[in-house]
Amino acid sequence: MTDRKIFELEFQSFMDSVNEGIQDKEGDFKKFLNINKSYREIAAKIKGILPSGFSKDSILTKVSDPVLKDLKKKSIMAIDGGQYQEEYKTAVISFSSAYLYKNERFFERYMNRFNVTTLDYNTLTISVIRQSMEYEIALKVLQQELEKDEKPDLVLFDGTFTFPDEALERYIQTKPEFKRYLVEFKKNVNAYFNLSIGNNIPSVAIIKDSKSNKFLTSFKTCLDTDYTNNFELADYFQDMSNLKSKNTIKSLLKDKNFLRFSELTFIDSLFDKYTNIRTKYVPIEKKYGIANDVFSEKLKENIIGFYARYGDENTPIFFIEMPAQFKNDIDKLTRILSSFSTYSIIEGYPQPLYIAHKKAKMNHGKIFSRINYLKYKLSDIDPEGAKILLRRKFHRRI
């Protein structure tokens, strides 16, 4: 290992580090070149899935142009959560929040939770608590809307519908505290989808920077199975059911280089310079694109997914999930998303979800006030217990 040089000025140290990274044969710039080479190789294999002369239109489809009137006529609910955690010697203290925004009447609803858990499985616990709260706040507001004989045209969630999944139940037998939170999550997610699907209210999950490869995994699986339930791509799968195509995709999904990237980078190439575009959707339930069943009974064997970009080549690409019951409404729903994404402070990103994301995010002011309030309340109840709990954090050397 090379000894680090010491400089009087930080920027001099930075420049030396950059020069070393570029000049060193094993440096970071060399790694970048190798990554770039791997990407080009994988991109060529992706193109190999599409035979010569094959039209991208067989996989891609145009999204209807945005409609300005949608902003006033369509009612959108958007939900997101935030979380923060402080690690102490004996426990982890976390704050979780859920926020719901409705654009039609511009109202906000908040839900917060304070939690203390042990160090061994705090991250997963906090994530499940936060997601559980997101479904809980959406459920309660939706119930209120239906009581007033009103319902939104679309409900937006930030993040996937397929996490966490039922595989977690195999790992929690020795963790009764986590099991309690998982039971609560299962109750909330089932209650929400029972209500929303039962009342024909579409829910959509918007996944930014998707790291999974659900789309291509489902794509491969569909080639290996029957074509009766493969939705928009059924004709393509029927035409491409020859052995060559199956082997191309199978080898791609096993390729070590491919595993280093997400399919999102290749969808970007597929979209090219198209404006307002999406892939045709595929089933992503356990049978096709995901490894395990989800907790919601209404979503088992009943989720579709697709990539979409609402804007030009400079706008973000999202992976979108929704219950398959709404597949016949996909053109209408994607047009609504296009309207609220085009006329947005962040072009291409749905404005209601952007607001929910910013409101739910734990900023320094929120964290500081919550920590101080917690210390005050705990000290008032049990000064000695608070002192033990709030001991100085561990400082681990890395």
C-alpha positions in Angstrom: 0.0 0.0 0.0 1.3 3.4 -1.0 2.1 5.8 1.9 0.0 9.0 1.9 1.8 12.3 1.5 1.0 15.1 4.0 0.3 18.6 2.6 -0.3 21.9 4.3 -3.3 22.7 2.1 -6.2 20.3 1.7 -6.6 21.2 -2.0 -3.0 20.2 -2.7 -3.7 16.9 -1.1 -6.8 16.5 -3.3 -4.8 17.2 -6.5 -2.1 14.7 -5.5 -4.8 12.1 -4.9 -6.4 12.7 -8.4 -3.0 12.5 -10.1 -2.2 9.3 -8.4 -5.6 7.8 -9.3 -5.0 8.6 -13.0 -1.4 7.6 -13.2 -1.4 4.4 -11.1 -1.8 1.3 -13.3 -4.2 -0.1 -10.8 -5.8 3.3 -9.9 -9.4 4.4 -10.0 -9.2 5.8 -13.6 -8.0 2.4 -14.7 -11.0 0.9 -13.0 -13.3 3.3 -14.8 -11.9 2.3 -18.1 -12.5 -1.4 -17.3 -16.1 -0.6 -16.1 -16.7 1.3 -19.4 -15.4 -1.6 -21.4 -17.7 -4.0 -19.5 -20.6 -1.7 -20.1 -20.0 -1.7 -23.9 -19.8 -5.5 -23.9 -23.0 -5.8 -22.0 -24.7 -3.2 -24.2 -23.7 -5.3 -27.3 -25.3 -8.3 -25.7 -28.5 -6.4 -24.9 -28.7 -5.5 -28.6 -28.3 -9.2 -29.4 -31.7 -9.8 -27.8 -33.2 -7.8 -30.7 -32.5 -9.5 -34.0 -31.4 -7.5 -37.0 -34.2 -5.6 -38.6 -36.2 -5.8 -35.4 -38.1 -2.6 -34.5 -37.8 -1.1 -31.1 -41.5 -0.4 -31.4 -42.1 -4.0 -30.6 -40.9 -3.4 -27.0 -41.5 0.4 -26.7 -44.7 2.3 -26.8 -45.5 6.0 -26.8 -47.0 7.7 -23.8 -49.8 10.1 -24.5 -48.8 13.8 -24.5 -49.3 15.7 -21.2 -52.6 17.5 -20.7 -52.5 20.8 -18.7 -56.1 20.4 -17.6 -55.2 17.2 -15.7 -53.5 19.4 -13.0 -56.9 20.8 -12.1 -59.2 17.9 -13.0 -57.3 14.9 -11.7 -56.9 14.2 -8.0 -53.6 12.7 -7.0 -52.5 11.4 -3.6 -48.7 11.0 -3.0 -47.1 9.2 -0.1 -43.5 9.1 1.1 -41.7 8.4 4.3 -38.5 9.5 6.1 -36.3 8.0 8.7 -33.4 8.9 11.0 -31.5 6.9 13.5 -29.0 7.5 16.3 -26.8 4.6 17.4 -25.8 4.4 21.0 -23.9 1.8 23.1 -26.9 -0.2 24.0 -29.6 0.6 21.5 -30.6 2.5 18.3 -33.1 5.3 18.6 -35.0 6.0 15.4 -37.6 8.5 14.2 -39.9 7.5 11.3 -42.3 9.7 9.5 -45.0 9.3 6.8 -46.4 12.2 4.8 -49.4 12.3 2.4 -50.1 15.1 0.0 -53.2 15.6 -2.1 -52.9 18.1 -4.9 -56.6 18.8 -5.6 -57.2 20.7 -2.3 -53.5 21.0 -1.4 -53.8 19.3 2.0 -51.2 17.5 4.0 -51.3 14.7 6.6 -48.4 13.6 8.8 -47.7 10.5 10.9 -44.7 10.0 13.2 -43.2 7.2 15.2 -40.4 7.0 17.7 -38.7 3.6 18.2 -35.9 2.0 20.2 -34.5 -1.2 19.0 -31.3 -3.3 19.6 -28.2 -3.0 17.5 -28.4 -6.3 15.8 -31.2 -5.7 13.3 -32.1 -2.0 13.5 -31.8 -1.1 9.8 -34.3 -3.6 8.6 -36.6 -2.9 11.5 -36.7 0.8 10.8 -37.3 0.3 7.1 -40.3 -1.9 7.8 -41.7 0.5 10.3 -41.4 3.4 7.8 -43.0 1.5 5.0 -45.8 0.2 7.3 -46.6 3.8 8.2 -46.7 4.8 4.6 -49.5 2.3 3.9 -51.2 3.2 7.2 -51.4 6.9 6.4 -52.6 6.2 2.9 -55.2 3.8 4.2 -56.6 6.2 6.7 -56.8 9.1 4.3 -58.4 6.9 1.6 -61.0 5.8 4.1 -61.8 9.5 4.9 -62.1 10.2 1.2 -64.5 7.3 0.5 -66.6 8.4 3.5 -67.1 11.7 1.7 -67.9 9.8 -1.5 -64.7 11.1 -3.1 -61.7 9.2 -4.3 -58.4 10.0 -6.0 -57.7 9.2 -9.6 -54.3 7.9 -8.7 -52.2 7.1 -5.6 -48.4 7.4 -5.9 -45.9 5.6 -3.6 -42.2 6.4 -3.6 -40.5 2.9 -3.8 -41.3 -0.6 -4.8 -44.4 -2.7 -3.9 -42.3 -5.9 -3.8 -40.1 -5.1 -0.8 -40.1 -6.5 1.9 -41.3 -9.9 0.7 -42.4 -13.1 2.5 -38.9 -14.5 2.5 -38.3 -12.4 5.7 -40.6 -14.7 7.7 -37.9 -17.4 7.4 -35.4 -15.3 9.2 -37.3 -13.8 12.1 -38.0 -16.7 14.4 -35.4 -15.5 16.9 -36.4 -11.9 16.6 -39.8 -11.4 18.3 -39.6 -7.6 18.2 -39.1 -7.5 14.5 -41.8 -10.1 14.0 -44.2 -7.8 15.8 -43.4 -5.0 13.3 -43.7 -7.3 10.4 -47.1 -8.5 11.5 -48.2 -4.8 11.7 -46.8 -4.2 8.2 -48.6 -7.1 6.8 -51.9 -5.9 8.3 -51.4 -2.4 6.9 -50.4 -3.4 3.4 -53.3 -5.9 3.1 -55.8 -3.4 4.4 -54.6 -0.7 2.0 -54.7 -2.8 -1.2 -58.0 -4.5 -0.2 -59.5 -1.0 0.1 -57.9 0.6 -2.9 -58.3 -2.3 -5.4 -61.8 -3.1 -4.0 -62.8 0.5 -4.8 -61.1 0.6 -8.2 -58.5 3.2 -7.1 -55.2 2.6 -8.9 -51.9 2.7 -7.0 -48.6 3.1 -8.6 -45.1 2.6 -7.3 -42.4 4.9 -8.7 -38.9 3.5 -8.3 -36.0 6.0 -8.9 -32.7 4.5 -9.9 -33.9 0.9 -9.9 -31.0 -1.5 -9.1 -33.0 -4.6 -9.7 -33.3 -6.5 -13.0 -36.9 -7.5 -12.7 -37.8 -6.5 -16.3 -35.2 -8.6 -18.1 -35.7 -11.5 -15.6 -39.4 -11.5 -16.4 -38.6 -11.1 -20.1 -36.4 -14.3 -20.0 -39.0 -16.2 -17.9 -41.8 -15.3 -20.4 -39.7 -16.8 -23.2 -39.5 -20.0 -21.3 -43.2 -20.3 -20.4 -46.6 -20.1 -22.0 -47.8 -16.8 -23.6 -51.3 -16.5 -22.2 -50.5 -14.1 -19.4 -47.7 -12.0 -20.8 -49.8 -9.0 -21.6 -48.5 -6.5 -24.1 -45.4 -8.5 -25.1 -47.3 -11.8 -25.8 -46.9 -11.5 -29.6 -43.2 -10.7 -29.3 -42.6 -13.7 -27.0 -44.5 -15.9 -29.4 -42.4 -14.7 -32.3 -39.1 -14.9 -30.4 -39.6 -18.3 -28.8 -36.7 -19.9 -30.6 -33.7 -21.4 -28.7 -31.3 -18.7 -29.8 -33.2 -15.9 -28.1 -33.6 -17.9 -24.9 -29.9 -18.6 -24.7 -29.0 -15.0 -25.4 -31.0 -13.7 -22.5 -30.0 -16.6 -20.2 -26.3 -16.0 -20.8 -26.8 -12.3 -20.3 -28.4 -12.7 -16.9 -25.6 -15.0 -15.8 -22.9 -12.7 -17.1 -20.7 -11.3 -14.3 -20.4 -7.9 -16.0 -24.2 -7.7 -16.3 -24.6 -8.3 -12.6 -22.4 -5.2 -11.9 -24.9 -3.0 -13.6 -28.7 -2.5 -13.4 -30.8 -2.9 -16.4 -31.8 0.7 -16.1 -28.6 1.8 -17.9 -29.6 -0.3 -20.9 -33.2 0.8 -20.9 -31.7 4.3 -21.2 -30.0 3.2 -24.5 -33.2 1.6 -25.7 -35.1 4.8 -25.1 -32.5 6.7 -27.1 -33.8 10.2 -27.8 -37.5 9.3 -27.6 -39.8 11.7 -25.8 -42.6 10.4 -23.5 -41.9 6.7 -23.9 -42.3 3.5 -22.0 -41.5 -0.2 -22.3 -44.4 -2.5 -22.8 -45.2 -4.0 -19.4 -44.4 -7.5 -18.1 -45.6 -9.5 -15.2 -43.2 -9.2 -12.3 -44.8 -11.5 -9.7 -43.0 -14.5 -8.2 -43.6 -16.6 -11.2 -41.8 -14.2 -13.5 -39.6 -11.3 -12.2 -39.2 -11.6 -8.4 -37.9 -14.4 -6.2 -40.5 -14.4 -3.5 -44.2 -13.6 -3.0 -45.1 -10.2 -1.6 -47.1 -9.7 1.6 -50.2 -8.3 0.0 -52.7 -11.0 -0.9 -54.1 -8.8 -3.6 -50.7 -8.4 -5.3 -49.6 -12.0 -5.4 -49.4 -13.1 -9.0 -50.9 -9.7 -9.8 -48.2 -7.1 -10.4 -47.0 -5.6 -13.7 -43.9 -3.5 -14.3 -42.5 -1.2 -17.0 -39.9 1.5 -17.5 -41.1 5.0 -18.4 -39.6 8.4 -19.2 -41.9 11.5 -19.1 -40.0 14.0 -21.1 -37.0 14.2 -23.3 -33.6 12.3 -23.1 -32.5 14.5 -20.2 -35.4 13.6 -17.9 -35.2 10.6 -15.4 -36.3 7.1 -16.2 -38.4 5.2 -13.6 -39.4 1.6 -13.1 -43.1 1.6 -12.4 -45.2 -1.1 -10.7 -49.0 -1.4 -10.4 -51.6 -4.0 -9.7 -52.5 -5.9 -12.9 -56.1 -5.1 -12.4 -55.4 -1.7 -13.9 -53.6 -2.9 -17.0 -56.5 -1.9 -19.2 -56.2 1.7 -17.9 -52.5 1.9 -18.4 -52.7 4.5 -21.2 -54.9 6.8 -19.1 -52.7 6.4 -16.0 -49.4 6.9 -17.8 -50.9 10.1 -19.4 -51.8 11.4 -16.0 -48.3 10.7 -14.8 -47.0 12.5 -17.9 -49.1 15.6 -17.2 -47.9 15.8 -13.5 -44.3 15.1 -14.5 -44.1 17.5 -17.4 -45.6 20.4 -15.5 -43.4 19.9 -12.5 -40.7 21.8 -10.7 -38.4 18.9 -11.6 -39.2 18.1 -15.2 -39.9 14.4 -15.7 -40.6 13.7 -12.0 -44.2 13.7 -10.7 -44.8 17.0 -8.8 -47.0 15.5 -6.1 -44.4 12.8 -5.3 -41.7 15.4 -5.3 -43.6 17.4 -2.7 -44.2 14.3 -0.6 -40.5 13.4 -0.8 -39.3 16.8 0.3 -41.8 17.0 3.2 -41.1 13.6 4.5 -37.4 14.0 4.4 -35.7 14.3 7.8 -33.7 17.5 7.8 -31.3 18.7 10.5 -33.9 21.0 12.1 -36.4 18.2 12.5 -33.7 15.8 13.9 -32.3 18.3 16.4 -35.7 19.2 17.8 -36.8 15.6 18.0 -33.6 14.5 19.8 -33.9 17.3 22.3 -37.6 16.7 22.9 -36.9 13.0 23.4 -34.1 13.6 25.9 -36.4 16.0 27.9 -39.3 13.6 28.0 -37.2 10.5 28.9 -35.3 12.4 31.6 -38.6 13.5 33.1 -39.9 10.0 33.2 -36.8 8.0 34.2 -33.6 10.1 34.5 -31.3 7.1 35.2 -32.8 5.1 32.4 -32.5 8.0 30.0 -28.9 8.5 31.0 -28.1 4.8 30.3 -29.9 4.8 26.9 -28.4 8.0 25.7 -24.8 7.2 26.5 -22.2 8.4 24.1 -22.1 6.5 20.8 -19.5 4.0 19.8 -16.8 5.3 17.6 -15.7 2.4 15.5 -12.5 2.6 13.6 -12.7 1.5 9.9 
